[in-house]
Amino acid sequence: MKLPWVFCAILLLPVLTAFAAGPVVSETAPYPTIGQIVRVDPALDGLLPAAAKIEKLAEGFQWAEGPVWMPKEQQLAFSATRENIAYRWREGIGVEVFLHPSGLTDTNGVYNGREPGSNGLTIDSEGRLVLCQHGDRRVARLNPDGKTFATIADRYDGKRFNSPNDLCFDRKGNLYFTDPPYGTGPSTVREMDYCGVFRVTPDGKVTLLTKELDRPNGIALSPYQHTLYVANSTRQRPVLMAYELKDDGTLGPGRVFFDAAPLYGTGYRGVPDGLRVDQHGNLWANGPGGILIISAEGKHLGTISPGTATANCAFGDDGSTLFIAADMYLCRVRTKTKGCGF
């Protein structure tokens, strides 16, 4: 997902590369707290306890991203896009390397972009990990050996994707994902002149749903799966879009569900990025200032602000814990709601 820094080219060795600003440090309970929760509307009290705090679980990552809760393993998996690593976090154990490499496994060439690793992560109906892999420019599934990957989709209409970014499944097993160019490098040959939102059926058919957004990013479905939400991660058009999801899998006309541009006037920084939906249809969406909590009607209720650039979030544990990937931090907040699907 989109980074807040100026893009630069760094020559990487495909598999062995790891960027480390410093050692990864796992905190222990009771966890230190950071940032603040900004309450904008009284309705937020029904979603977050009055005493809610942002707990810091670990730090030392290079742009943490794409968290997903893995219930079978009782662990949180998340990406460090610049390190080409996916980590895992477990209560009482802390952070460990889970996959390395996580997103760039092709050893036949040179990658000189900034984000070779995995980005968005999710699990399928069988509990298997599915990844957006920047370096390999594909969506892939982790094989049972826990080390290798099987390609789900790497092309549309014979052309390679840019760098798949975020993804989600519906109850029928269809996979939806976004494809901006954030994982590409100066030498990457882009075969598509647009950034699309795609759908992959269980039998592997890839369909382009829309290419109207210049930087489609976070993606999620409403509780009844009638609406597909997509974040557009540019400061020029920092919006969350809502699309009617038709029975045949195509999209109806898009509408702006939430426009984050007015928040820039309050001094907040950041662009729409990852997002999740709770069981009541509220969106928990990265945006200016942190994780924006937006009602099902599109009203901004409050912001979880770790005090640094945030990328993505995911509900996990018993479903009422929101895990947050915030640049170098992994955090969590206890909520009074549950994520969709729990």
N, C-alpha and C positions, 0 to 999 in steps of 0.2 A: 504494500500500500504506500501511498505517497509519502516521501520523506520531506522534512522541513528544511533540508539543507540544499545548497547548490550542488548539482550533479557533477561528479568528477570521475575521471577514468583511473582505475587502479588495476594494474596487471595482476592477474590471479592465476595460480596453478589450479586446474579444475577440481581436484578432489581434496588436496591436502590443505587448501587455504582455510585459515580461520583468523578473523579479526578479533582481537581482544584488547579492549581499553584497559582491562585490569582483571583480577581474578573474580570469578563468580562467587558471591557470598550468600549463603542461605541463612536467614534469620531463624531464631527459635522462639517458641511461645514463652511469654506473651510477646507478640510481635510489635515492633515500633510502628508508630503511625506517622503519616505524612499528609501534606496538602490540606484541603478543606472541602466540605460539601456546601454548595451554595443553594439555598432554598429560595425558589422563585415564586412558587404557588403552594398554598396550603394543602393541595391534593397530594403533594409529595409525601406528606406524613403517612399516607396509607401505603406507601411503597418502601420507604426507608425509615427505620427507627430514629427517634429523636437523638439518640446517643450514637448513631452510626459513625464509624471511623474508617479511614482508609488504612488498612494494615499492609505494611511492606513485608513481603515474604522472602524476597531475594533481590539482589542487584548485581550489576556488572556486565549486563548484556549489551550487544550491539544491535539496537533497534528490535526489541522484542515484539512479536506479532502473533496473530492467528491462533489464540488459545482455544482448546477444546477439551471438555471433560470426557474421560474414558471410563465409563462406569464399571466395566468388567475388571479393570486393573485398579480402580479407585485412585486415578492419577490424572493430573492435568498435563497435557502435552502442549507445547508452544514453540514457535519458531524464533530463531535469531537470524534474520535474513542476511546480514552481512557476514556472519560466521559460517554459513553453510551447515548449521547445526539445528536440530530440534532437541529441545530439552524436555525433561519431565519433572514435575514437582509432586511430592507425596507428603502428606501430613506426618510429622515426626521424623521424616527422613531428609526432606529438603530437595534441592535441585541436583539432578544428575544429567549427563549427556545421554540422550535417548537415541538419536540418529545422527550420524556423521559419515558421509554427506547426507544432507536432507533435501537439497534442491538441485545441485549440480553434480550429476554422476557421469556425464559424458566426458571421457578422458581423451577424446580424439581431436580436440581443438583447444583454442585459448579463449577464455572468457575475460573480458576487461570491463565488466560493469561493476556496480557497487553492491548489488544484492543477489548473490548467487544462490542463496538458500531457499528453503520452503517459505511459504507465506501463509495463506489461509489453510486451516486444517478443519476437518470434520470427520464424523464416523458414519458408516453406512448402517443399514438395518441389521447387519450381522455383527456390528461392533468393530469392523475393520477400519483402520485409519486411512483416510483419503486426503491427499495433499495437493496444493497448488505449488508446482516446482518452477521457480523462476529460471534457474540456469538451464534446465532441460526443456523449458517452454511447453510444459504439459500438465495435465491433471493425472495423477497416478495413485495407485493403491499399494499400501505396504503389504508385501508378501508374508506368508506365515513364518518364514525364516527370520523375520524382524530386521532384515538388512537390505534386501533387494525390493524392487518396485515393478508393478505391472502397469502399463500405460492404459488409461481409460480414454483419453482423447489428447491428441497433440496437433491436430489439423482440422481445418474446416475448408471444404471446397478445394482440397489439395494444397492449401497454404498453411504454413506453420503459424501457431498462435504467437502473440507478442510475448507475454509472460503472465499466465493465469494467476489471479490474485486472491480471490475469495470465492467461497462456494457454499452450497447448502443442498440437501436432498428434500424432496417431497415424500409423502407417504406411499406413493406408487413406485418409488425408486428412481424417479427422474432427478438428474443432477443439474443444478443451475450454477453458472460461474461467470465471473467478470474477467476481462482481458485487457487491462491497460499496459503501457510499456515500461513500468517502473523497474522491471528486472533486466531490461536490455542494457547493452553497453554501446560505446561508440562504434565498435566494429560489427555489431549485430545487424544482420540484414533483415529488416522488417518486410515480411511478405504480405501483410495486410496494411492498407492505408487508413484504417479506422480502428477504434477500440470497441469491441462488441460485448454484448451479454448473450451467453449461449446456454443451450439446453442439450443434455445428453440423455437419451432414453436407456433403459436397462439393456437393450440389445445393441447399444453403441452408436445409434444414429445421432449425429450432431446437427443442431439447428441454430441458426442465428436468430435471436429474438428481437434485438434492437441494436442499432449502432448510432443512436441519436446523441449519446453522451460522449463528451470528449475524454473523460477519465472515469469510467465506471469503476467502482471500488467495492465497498462492503455490500453484502447481499443477504437478504433474509425473507422468509415467508411469514405471513400473518397466521394466527392460530388456526383458522379454518381453511387456510391455504387458497383463499380467493384473491389475495393481493401479494405481489412480489415487490419488495422494497429494494431500491438500489441507491447507493450513495455516489454522488459525483464529486470527486476530490480536486476541485480547482477553486482558487480564491475568486476567480471571475464569475463562477456559477456554483457556489457552495450549497447544493441542494440535496435533499433526500426525495427521490422520486417514488411514486406509487403507481404500479401497473395492475390493471385487472388481469388475472390469470384465467384464461378461458379453458373450457373442458378439453379442447383439442391441443392444449399446451402452448398456444400462441398468446401473445399479449394484446390487451386492448390499449387505447391511447394512454400515454403517461400523464400524470398530473404532479405538480409540485406539492409534496406532502408537508415539507418543512424547508424554509429558506433560512440558512444560517447567516446570511450576509449582515443583517442588523447587529449581530453580536460583535462584529469587528469594531463597531462604533463604541463599544464598551471597553475596548482594549484587549479583548481575548485574541489569541492566536490559534492557528490550526485550521484544518479543512476536514470535511466529512470523510470518514474512513470506514472502519469496521462497525458493524451493528448487530444487535440481537433483539429479539422480541420476547416479552414475557407472556404468561398465560392469559393475561387480560388484554393483550394487544398493544401495550405500551412499548415504545422503542427505546432502547438503551444504545445510543449511537455516538460514536466518536465525532467530535466537532470542535469548534473554537472553545478553548478553555478546558476541555477534558471530555468526559462521557456525559452527553446531554440526555436527560430523561424526558421523553416526549410522550404525551398521552396519545391514545388511539385516535383522538380527534385532531392531533397535530399541535397541541399546546405545549410549550416549553415549561416543565415543572421544576427543573433544577439541574445542577451540574455537579458531577463528581470530578473534582479537580486535583489530581496528584501533584500539581505544581511543575509539571514538565510535559512535553509533547506526548500525547497518547495515540495509540494505534488501533487497538481492538479490545474486545471483551467477550466473555462467555459465561453463562451460568453453569454451575457445577456443584459437586458434593451432593447435598440433598435437593438441589435445584434452586435453593434460595441464596446461594452465595454467588456473587458476581466477581469473577476474576478479571483483572485488567492488565494488559500489556502496555506499559508506558515507558517507551524509550529504553533506558537501562534498568527499569524496575519491573518486577512482577508484584502485583498488589491484589487485595481482595476487599470486598465490602459485603457485609451481611445485609440482606434485604428482607422485606416483609411480603414479597411476592415470589413466584417461581418462574423459571425460564420455560418457554414454550416447549412442550414435549416431556416435561418432568411430571 
